[in-house]
Each structure stands twice: as C-alpha cells, then as structure tokens.
C-alpha cells in the first residue's frame, strides 16, 4: 500500500507532492526487533527453542491444565516461604504466550510469561517425560535440555532486559493519540538506555541478574574462565584463549545490543527525523531553548516549497520573531508541550489570524501519523461487529455501529435521554418519547 510508484503513497503524491510518508513507528520498532534477532545466531536459535518449549507445554488441554495445577503448587510454596506477598488480585495464574513477528510486543510477553512460569513449565516437561509416550518423551527431553542450558537462560534474561527497554517505546507508539515530537524523544531515550546497558557497568549488573535467576531455578552456572569452543564451524575463527565469559559478553550480549542499536538507527534515522527535531523547537514549554528562526525557514524552503512562496518565507521569519516573546510571556502558551495543543490554542485565542503562516506550518507538521494503532484497532472492531447476522446490514447502518463501538469512550458520555431527545428533534413523532 505504501509503494511510491503504484501504491497508496503514489496516489497521495499526485495530489500533494509534499505529503511526506511516515512509516508506522510501532511497526518499525517491531521490525527492528525481528531483524536484530535474526542477525545474531544464538538469539535466532533461542527464539526457535522458545517456540518449541511453548508448543510442547501448551500442546493440549491436558498439558494446559497441568501447567495451571503446577502454578498453584508453586504459588503455595512461594507464599509459605515468604517469597511473595498475598493480596486481592495478586498472584493470578498465567498462560504462556507465543511470539509473533507481526504482533506488537509479543516477544516481550512470551519471554516474560516463561520467566514467571519457569518452575511450573519445568515440572510439566518432567511429567511428560515420565508418561511413556515416545513422541512426548522426545519432545520433553529436548525441551528440558533447552531449559536447563545456561546459554538459554542467559539469552532469556538478556532479551527480557532489552525488550523491557523497548517495551516502553512500543506502548507509547500504540497510543491512540501520540505527539510525534515526543516519539522522537522516546526513540533517543531508548537508544541511550541500550547504550548504558552495553557499557561495562551495564554488563556487570546484568550478569548479577542472570546468576540470581540461575540460583533460584537450579540452573548450573559454568566456569566463565574456561576455554570456550564455539560450535557450528565457528571454532576456527575464534581467537586464542577465548573464554566463556568473552563468548557470552562479546559474541552474544554486545553483538545483540549492537545489532539492536544499528536497526534502530537505520529505521528511525531518516530525513524525517531532521524535520521532526527542528519542529520541536516551536514548542513554548521548552522556553525556545534551541529555537532558531533561520532553521525553521530553511526547513520550510526544503520540505514545503509548494506551500510557502519566497514572500511567505520572509513573512514567516518576521512572525517567528514576534511569536517567541508573545508565547514566552503568555501563561497558557508557555505551558504547551505538544504541537497539536499549540495549534488548537492558536485558534482558540485568535492568534491563528495574526500568525497565519505559523499556523499553516503547524497544521502541516501535525499531519504526520506516528502510529496506525487506531486503524489496526478499527479493523479488529470490524471483525467483532460484522457477524453473520449483520452481514446483510446496509453500509450506512454498519458504519454507524462501528463508530459507536470504536469511539465508545465518547459514546459512554451520552445518556438514553440525550439520544431520545435527539431522535425526537429530527422530525415530529406521533408517539410520546
């Protein structure tokens, strides 16, 4: 749909040549996670093992019930020894989640669920091995070898840390309304957190987490000073005196973080970032700390030559000189933190007529969609609303039902009396409503 030559993007560009395309940032983040996991061989193998374990344990309703019972036993043990606290709504039973390349945040949810159910999953796998079924025993033995492997546990904890950092950005990108300037800041903050994790202090803190997890779940920790021989034909390429500590720290930990940072830089570092970063200087709440009117005018010349003539650019520069002291002294304007609110407040206060060129620029900037989460949720709602019984419903009636369902937060504000009054006011009714 986004093809520049024969897709939806090309149709927009024929009408408006400077309607810049912004790929959904939530999709970008998910694709960055998937691509990064494929570049590091042990991580790619880890996700294959993760899916195998989940399919083994959750293969039937019988195994699902066994996992539920194992959780109850584990919760009772932890409550007895004081490892967890009790309370209303706490310590609920969980289920394993499958990772999917196209489902936002599914990798983090899958890893988090396995870490929470690690002992319960281990119990179910050992029970499967003693059942006597040949196929079940083979799958159980393979799954048990994965779970008891230090490398698997190491990558499990590592991906939980990495995806935990990016999960905050992913959740922000899926909000119904998200200012694009704040998204740019979140991207930079996420990169900085990953760089801090990659540092020496980050490695030491992370390895302590891995050791604690292994001790709590009876996983054998190898001697990190031993010589490591990499498998899969990679042994001849490894340096002399290559230890296991170097293997886990360099070949897995830092290699994964480097690939993750590279993907984030590649997918989020385009000409749009320059446009969005410069537009952030228009926000009054920043006290115009990095504001430069000349940069704004250069931005307009570069990206919107059809919307601003040379005379408009000159007028925009003069309006910006007046706007900065005006917004800095106004109580309402100087507390604005997003471009959308700034654009609305200019209209409410009548300043859109005074700063009409600034208003035009703001309206162009706020058209950038940072996420298609609302559209995705609308498609999901369509599957719920358009049932077999509603299949013969007219398009207008179906559309009205969809609007009520999608915008249910707004619809909940209306009472039945308001709806009856509106219906009665449309035309004269014989019945007394």
C-alpha positions as CSV (number, residue, x, y, z in Angstrom):
1,X,0.0,0.0,0.0
2,X,2.9,2.4,0.6
3,X,4.6,1.9,-2.8
4,X,6.0,5.1,-4.3
5,X,5.2,4.0,-7.9
6,X,1.8,2.2,-7.9
7,X,0.7,2.1,-4.2
8,X,-1.4,4.3,-2.0
9,X,1.5,6.7,-1.5
10,X,1.7,7.4,-5.2
11,X,-2.0,8.4,-5.3
12,X,-1.3,10.9,-2.5
13,X,1.8,12.3,-4.1
14,X,-0.1,13.0,-7.4
15,X,-2.5,15.3,-5.4
16,X,0.1,16.7,-3.0
17,X,3.8,16.3,-4.0
18,X,5.0,17.2,-0.5
19,X,2.8,14.9,1.6
20,X,5.7,13.1,3.3
21,X,5.2,9.4,4.1
22,X,6.0,8.3,7.7
23,X,6.1,4.5,8.2
24,X,4.2,3.4,11.4
25,X,6.7,3.7,14.2
26,X,5.2,0.8,16.1
27,X,5.8,-1.4,13.0
28,X,9.3,0.0,12.7
29,X,10.1,-1.0,16.2
30,X,8.7,-4.5,15.8
31,X,10.6,-5.0,12.5
32,X,13.8,-3.8,14.2
33,X,13.4,-6.4,17.0
34,X,12.8,-9.2,14.5
35,X,15.7,-8.2,12.2
36,X,18.1,-7.9,15.1
37,X,17.1,-11.3,16.4
38,X,17.9,-12.9,13.1
39,X,21.4,-11.4,12.8
40,X,22.8,-13.0,16.0
41,X,22.8,-16.8,15.5
42,X,22.4,-17.8,19.2
43,X,19.5,-15.3,19.6
44,X,17.8,-16.6,16.5
45,X,18.2,-20.2,17.8
46,X,16.8,-19.1,21.2
47,X,13.5,-17.9,19.7
48,X,13.2,-21.2,17.8
49,X,13.7,-23.1,21.1
50,X,11.3,-20.8,22.9
51,X,8.5,-21.6,20.4
52,X,9.4,-25.3,20.7
53,X,9.0,-25.2,24.5
54,X,5.7,-23.3,24.4
55,X,4.3,-25.7,21.8
56,X,5.4,-28.7,23.9
57,X,3.8,-27.5,27.1
58,X,0.7,-25.9,25.6
59,X,0.1,-28.7,23.0
60,X,-3.2,-29.9,24.5
61,X,-5.8,-29.0,27.1
62,X,-4.4,-31.7,29.4
63,X,-0.9,-30.1,29.4
64,X,-2.6,-26.7,29.9
65,X,-4.4,-28.0,33.0
66,X,-1.2,-29.5,34.3
67,X,0.5,-26.1,33.9
68,X,-2.3,-24.5,35.8
69,X,-2.0,-27.0,38.6
70,X,1.8,-26.7,38.7
71,X,1.4,-22.9,39.1
72,X,-0.9,-23.4,42.1
73,X,1.6,-25.7,43.8
74,X,4.4,-23.2,43.0
75,X,2.4,-20.2,44.3
76,X,1.6,-22.1,47.5
77,X,5.3,-22.9,48.1
78,X,6.4,-19.3,47.5
79,X,3.7,-17.9,49.8
80,X,4.7,-20.4,52.5
81,X,8.4,-19.4,52.4
82,X,7.5,-15.7,52.2
83,X,8.9,-15.1,48.7
84,X,5.8,-13.3,47.5
85,X,3.1,-11.3,49.3
86,X,-0.7,-12.0,49.1
87,X,-3.4,-9.6,48.3
88,X,-6.6,-9.1,46.3
89,X,-5.9,-9.6,42.6
90,X,-2.3,-10.7,43.2
91,X,-0.6,-14.0,42.2
92,X,-3.0,-14.8,39.4
93,X,-2.3,-17.9,37.3
94,X,-0.9,-17.2,33.9
95,X,-0.5,-18.8,30.5
96,X,2.4,-19.0,28.0
97,X,2.3,-16.5,25.1
98,X,3.6,-17.3,21.7
99,X,5.9,-14.7,20.0
100,X,4.9,-13.4,16.6
101,X,6.8,-11.3,14.1
102,X,3.8,-9.1,13.3
103,X,2.3,-8.8,16.7
104,X,3.5,-5.7,18.7
105,X,5.2,-6.6,21.9
106,X,4.5,-10.3,21.6
107,X,8.2,-11.3,22.0
108,X,8.4,-9.5,25.4
109,X,5.1,-11.0,26.5
110,X,6.3,-14.5,25.6
111,X,9.7,-14.2,27.4
112,X,8.1,-12.6,30.5
113,X,5.5,-15.3,30.7
114,X,8.1,-18.1,30.5
115,X,10.3,-16.5,33.2
116,X,7.3,-16.2,35.5
117,X,6.3,-19.9,34.9
118,X,9.8,-21.3,34.7
119,X,9.4,-23.8,37.5
120,X,5.9,-24.8,36.5
121,X,6.9,-25.3,32.9
122,X,9.9,-27.4,34.1
123,X,7.5,-29.6,36.2
124,X,5.1,-30.2,33.3
125,X,8.0,-31.2,31.0
126,X,9.4,-33.7,33.5
127,X,5.9,-35.1,33.9
128,X,5.6,-35.5,30.1
129,X,8.9,-37.4,30.1
130,X,7.6,-40.0,32.6
131,X,4.3,-40.5,30.7
132,X,5.7,-43.3,28.4
133,X,4.7,-41.7,25.1
134,X,7.7,-41.9,22.7
135,X,6.9,-38.7,20.9
136,X,6.1,-36.9,24.1
137,X,9.2,-38.2,25.8
138,X,11.4,-37.0,22.9
139,X,9.8,-33.5,22.9
140,X,10.0,-33.4,26.7
141,X,13.7,-34.4,26.8
142,X,14.6,-31.8,24.2
143,X,12.6,-29.1,26.0
144,X,14.3,-30.0,29.3
145,X,17.7,-29.7,27.7
146,X,16.8,-26.2,26.5
147,X,15.5,-25.1,29.9
148,X,18.5,-26.4,31.8
149,X,21.0,-24.8,29.5
150,X,22.8,-21.8,30.8
151,X,23.0,-20.2,27.4
152,X,19.2,-20.4,27.0
153,X,18.7,-18.8,30.4
154,X,21.3,-16.2,29.7
155,X,19.6,-15.1,26.4
156,X,16.2,-15.4,28.1
157,X,17.3,-12.8,30.7
158,X,19.1,-10.7,28.1
159,X,16.2,-10.4,25.8
160,X,13.9,-9.7,28.8
161,X,16.2,-6.7,29.6
162,X,16.4,-5.4,26.0
163,X,12.8,-5.9,25.2
164,X,11.8,-4.3,28.6
165,X,13.6,-1.2,27.5
166,X,12.0,-1.1,24.1
167,X,8.5,-2.1,25.5
168,X,8.0,1.4,26.9
169,X,8.6,2.9,23.5
170,X,6.3,0.3,21.9
171,X,3.5,1.0,24.3
172,X,3.8,4.8,23.7
173,X,3.7,4.2,19.9
174,X,0.4,2.3,20.2
175,X,-1.5,5.0,22.0
176,X,-4.5,6.4,20.2
177,X,-3.0,9.9,20.2
178,X,0.7,10.5,20.4
179,X,2.6,13.6,19.5
180,X,5.3,13.0,17.0
181,X,7.9,15.2,18.7
182,X,7.5,13.1,21.9
183,X,8.1,10.0,19.9
184,X,11.4,11.3,18.6
185,X,12.4,12.0,22.2
186,X,11.4,8.5,23.2
187,X,13.5,7.0,20.4
188,X,16.6,8.8,21.5
189,X,15.9,7.9,25.1
190,X,15.5,4.2,24.2
191,X,18.8,4.2,22.3
192,X,20.6,5.8,25.3
193,X,19.2,3.1,27.7
194,X,20.5,0.4,25.3
195,X,24.0,2.1,25.2
196,X,24.1,2.2,29.0
197,X,23.2,-1.5,29.2
198,X,26.0,-2.2,26.7
199,X,28.6,-0.5,29.0
200,X,30.9,-2.3,31.4
201,X,28.7,-1.3,34.4
202,X,25.6,-2.5,32.5
203,X,27.2,-5.9,31.8
204,X,28.1,-6.4,35.5
205,X,24.7,-5.5,36.7
206,X,23.0,-7.7,34.1
207,X,25.3,-10.7,34.8
208,X,24.3,-10.5,38.5
209,X,20.7,-10.8,37.4
210,X,21.5,-13.9,35.4
211,X,23.3,-15.5,38.3
212,X,20.4,-14.8,40.7
213,X,17.9,-16.3,38.3
214,X,20.1,-19.4,37.8
215,X,20.5,-19.9,41.6
216,X,16.7,-19.5,42.2
217,X,15.9,-22.1,39.5
218,X,18.7,-24.6,40.0
219,X,20.5,-23.9,36.7
220,X,24.1,-24.8,36.6
221,X,26.5,-21.9,36.1
222,X,29.6,-22.8,34.1
223,X,33.1,-21.6,34.9
224,X,33.4,-18.4,32.9
225,X,37.2,-18.6,32.8
226,X,37.1,-21.9,31.0
227,X,38.1,-22.0,27.3
228,X,35.0,-21.8,25.1
229,X,34.8,-23.8,21.8
230,X,32.1,-22.4,19.6
231,X,30.0,-24.8,17.6
232,X,28.7,-24.8,14.1
233,X,32.0,-24.4,12.3
234,X,32.9,-21.2,14.0
235,X,35.7,-22.6,16.2
236,X,38.5,-22.0,13.7
237,X,37.6,-18.3,13.6
238,X,37.7,-17.7,17.3
239,X,40.8,-16.1,18.9
240,X,43.2,-17.9,21.1
241,X,42.4,-18.3,24.8
242,X,38.7,-17.5,24.1
243,X,36.9,-17.9,27.4
244,X,33.2,-18.5,28.0
245,X,33.0,-15.0,29.7
246,X,34.1,-13.5,26.4
247,X,31.7,-15.6,24.4
248,X,28.7,-14.5,26.4
249,X,29.8,-10.9,26.8
250,X,31.1,-10.2,23.3
251,X,29.5,-12.8,20.9
252,X,26.0,-12.7,22.4
253,X,25.4,-9.7,24.8
254,X,27.2,-6.9,22.9
255,X,26.5,-8.4,19.5
256,X,22.8,-8.3,20.2
257,X,22.9,-4.8,21.6
258,X,24.9,-3.6,18.6
259,X,22.5,-5.1,16.1
260,X,19.6,-3.6,18.0
261,X,21.1,-0.2,18.0
262,X,22.1,-0.5,14.4
263,X,18.5,-1.4,13.4
264,X,17.0,1.5,15.5
265,X,19.5,3.9,13.9
266,X,18.7,2.6,10.4
267,X,14.9,2.6,10.8
268,X,14.5,5.8,12.7
269,X,17.3,8.0,11.3
270,X,15.9,9.5,8.1
271,X,15.3,12.9,6.7
272,X,12.0,12.9,8.7
273,X,14.0,12.9,11.9
274,X,15.6,16.2,10.9
275,X,12.2,17.7,10.1
276,X,10.6,16.5,13.4
277,X,13.6,17.5,15.5
278,X,13.5,21.0,14.1
279,X,9.8,21.3,14.6
280,X,10.3,20.5,18.3
281,X,11.9,23.9,18.8
282,X,8.5,25.6,18.2
283,X,7.1,24.2,21.5
284,X,6.9,27.1,24.0
285,X,7.3,24.8,27.0
286,X,10.9,24.3,26.0
287,X,11.4,28.0,26.6
288,X,12.6,28.1,23.0
289,X,16.0,26.9,24.3
290,X,17.2,25.7,20.9
291,X,14.9,27.8,18.7
292,X,16.4,29.4,15.6
293,X,14.1,31.2,13.2
294,X,16.5,30.7,10.4
295,X,16.4,26.9,10.8
296,X,12.6,26.9,10.7
297,X,12.7,28.9,7.5
298,X,15.3,26.6,5.9
299,X,13.1,23.7,6.9
300,X,10.1,25.3,5.1
301,X,12.2,26.0,2.0
302,X,13.5,22.4,1.9
303,X,10.3,20.5,2.6
304,X,7.4,22.7,1.7
305,X,8.3,24.8,-1.4
306,X,4.8,24.4,-2.9
307,X,3.1,25.6,0.3
308,X,5.3,28.6,1.1
309,X,6.4,31.1,-1.5
310,X,9.6,33.2,-1.1
311,X,7.5,36.1,0.2
312,X,5.7,33.7,2.7
313,X,9.1,32.5,4.0
314,X,10.1,36.1,4.6
315,X,6.8,36.8,6.4
316,X,7.2,33.6,8.4
317,X,10.6,34.8,9.7
318,X,9.0,38.1,10.9
319,X,6.1,36.3,12.5
320,X,8.5,33.9,14.4
321,X,10.3,37.0,15.8
322,X,7.0,38.2,17.3
323,X,5.8,34.8,18.3
324,X,8.7,33.9,20.6
325,X,8.3,36.8,23.1
326,X,4.5,36.5,22.8
327,X,4.4,32.8,23.7
328,X,7.1,33.2,26.4
329,X,5.0,35.8,28.3
330,X,1.6,34.2,27.9
331,X,0.6,31.8,30.7
332,X,-1.4,29.4,28.5
333,X,1.0,29.3,25.6
334,X,4.2,28.8,27.6
335,X,2.8,25.6,29.3
336,X,2.1,23.9,25.9
337,X,4.1,20.7,25.5
338,X,2.9,19.2,22.1
339,X,2.3,20.7,18.7
340,X,-1.3,19.6,18.5
341,X,-2.3,21.6,21.6
342,X,-0.3,24.6,20.3
343,X,-2.2,24.6,17.0
344,X,-5.5,24.3,18.9
345,X,-4.7,27.1,21.3
346,X,-3.7,29.5,18.5
347,X,-7.2,29.0,17.1
348,X,-8.9,29.4,20.4
349,X,-7.1,32.7,21.2
350,X,-7.5,34.1,17.7
351,X,-3.7,34.1,17.2
352,X,-4.1,31.9,14.1
353,X,-5.1,35.1,12.2
354,X,-2.1,37.0,13.5
355,X,0.4,34.2,13.0
356,X,-1.3,32.7,9.9
357,X,1.9,31.4,8.4
358,X,3.0,29.7,11.7
359,X,-0.5,28.2,11.9
360,X,-0.1,26.9,8.4
361,X,3.2,25.3,9.2
362,X,1.9,23.7,12.4
363,X,-1.1,22.2,10.5
364,X,1.4,20.6,8.1
365,X,3.5,19.2,10.9
366,X,0.7,17.7,12.9
367,X,-0.4,15.6,9.9
368,X,2.4,13.2,10.4
369,X,1.0,9.9,11.7
370,X,3.4,8.2,14.1
371,X,1.3,5.1,14.5
372,X,-1.5,3.2,12.8
373,X,-2.7,1.6,16.0
374,X,-6.1,3.3,15.8
375,X,-6.6,2.0,12.2
376,X,-5.5,-1.5,13.3
377,X,-8.0,-1.5,16.2
378,X,-10.7,-0.3,13.8
379,X,-10.1,-3.4,11.7
380,X,-10.2,-5.6,14.8
381,X,-13.5,-4.0,15.7
382,X,-14.9,-4.7,12.2
383,X,-14.3,-8.4,12.8
384,X,-16.4,-8.2,16.0
385,X,-19.2,-6.1,14.7
386,X,-19.7,-7.6,11.2
387,X,-21.1,-11.0,12.3
388,X,-23.1,-13.5,10.2
389,X,-26.4,-11.9,11.3
390,X,-25.2,-8.4,10.4
391,X,-23.8,-9.5,7.1
392,X,-26.9,-8.1,5.3
393,X,-26.8,-4.8,7.1
394,X,-26.5,-1.7,4.9
395,X,-23.2,0.0,4.8
396,X,-24.5,3.2,6.5
397,X,-26.0,1.3,9.4
398,X,-22.9,-0.8,9.7
399,X,-20.7,2.3,9.7
400,X,-22.8,3.9,12.4
401,X,-22.4,0.7,14.6
402,X,-18.7,0.8,14.0
403,X,-18.4,4.4,15.1
404,X,-20.2,3.7,18.3
405,X,-18.0,0.7,19.1
406,X,-14.7,2.3,18.1
407,X,-15.5,5.6,19.8
408,X,-17.1,4.0,22.8
409,X,-15.3,6.3,25.2
410,X,-17.2,9.3,23.7
411,X,-20.4,7.3,23.3
412,X,-20.5,6.5,27.1
413,X,-20.9,10.2,27.9
414,X,-24.3,10.3,26.3
415,X,-27.4,9.1,28.1
416,X,-30.5,7.4,26.7
417,X,-32.4,10.7,27.4
418,X,-30.0,12.6,25.2
419,X,-30.4,10.0,22.4
420,X,-34.2,10.1,22.6
421,X,-34.2,13.9,22.6
422,X,-32.0,14.0,19.5
423,X,-34.2,11.4,17.8
424,X,-37.3,13.3,18.6
425,X,-35.9,16.6,17.3
426,X,-35.2,15.2,13.9
427,X,-38.9,15.2,12.9
428,X,-42.3,15.2,14.5
429,X,-43.2,11.9,16.2
430,X,-46.7,10.6,16.9
431,X,-45.5,8.6,19.8
432,X,-44.6,10.4,23.1
433,X,-41.0,9.5,23.6
